[in-house]
């Protein structure tokens, strides 16, 4: 069922606010906020604070704009986006879900009413598609698995996204949904052939065009610029095997928002997987330091990445005591967040076993090899390696 929802979910990729009486607003004086340049200048620092995890400062500004533009979905959307980024570093943490969903529900309520005004129909469609898209992304996460709610949200997102198609001259923001649809409409059947018959009812996409459109949004949009860069980074780095370009984007995001743990972690990961170990080391050390200091958003998922990378780097430079220290930290982080079914956990255990084996400590090596065999699947390569290495005793 989960795979059936991919297209509908990825197309885009306070509590409930009091109802706003649009009828009390002089409709002729309402402005198209999504395209208002002065507002973008005024709100720019607040957006930067949000992406840099300075949520209190960002939300103070967003709430000011809510008082000024309470008739419009934009301030509620930004407040919801702030809650979304509190979720991003650790999607297992559901403490922000209710507030996030309440803000997005308010976006939908206000946008539905704004949608009835011809002047704002396209703008309202954008916010409806975006709100439903984010709701779908949350419900589809592995930690929530609310497939019915996700499918409903995804279907609505697609419907409203199609309403704003062809109006990109109004705002480059409107291109964001088209970009994601174009890419994933083709990527999904290529990777999940069983879905091809189901996707016959969807208009064809174009992966190359989708990537081009994401780049355009990342260059020219304001509200969706960073979100487009995140998708572009993940697509290029994980799906298109264009790690050099993905690494450039991740470096920019980390340097621009150095206290964003998600960007920090992704940058370290791309450096490591690109074989740039000397550059990985200080980035991973900084990641661990921020975790140890209790910085907002820095938690065990980032910790197991950083510790494992540093363990590998230390082992490669023959600093085995440091390697053991970092591998143990990677194991501890993984166990703390119940991520003992991952490669980082299993290979940290295997590497520790190998180090103790080389040191002649057979008893300790067996402890880690046996733990690999216990927690990894028998068909996994790491399970096979642990079995083979134990044959030497």
Secondary structure by P-SEA (a helix, b strand, c coil): ccccccccccccccccccccccccccccccccccccaaaaaaaaaaaaaaaacaaaaaaaaaaaaaaaccccaaaaaaaaaaaaaaaccccccccaaaaaaaaaaaaaaaaaaaaaccccaaaaaaaaaaaaaaaaaaaacccccaaaaaaaaaaaaaaaaaaaccccccccccaaaaaaaaaaaaaaaaccccccccccccccccaaaaaaaaaaaacccccaaaaaaaaaaaaaaccccaaaaaaaaaaaaaaaccccaaaaaaaaaaaaaacaaaaaaaaaaaaaaaaaaccccccaaaaaaaaaaaaaaaaaacaaaaaaaaaaaaaaaaaaacccccaaaaaaaaaaaaaaaaacaaaaaaaaaaaaaaccccccaaaaaaaaaaccc
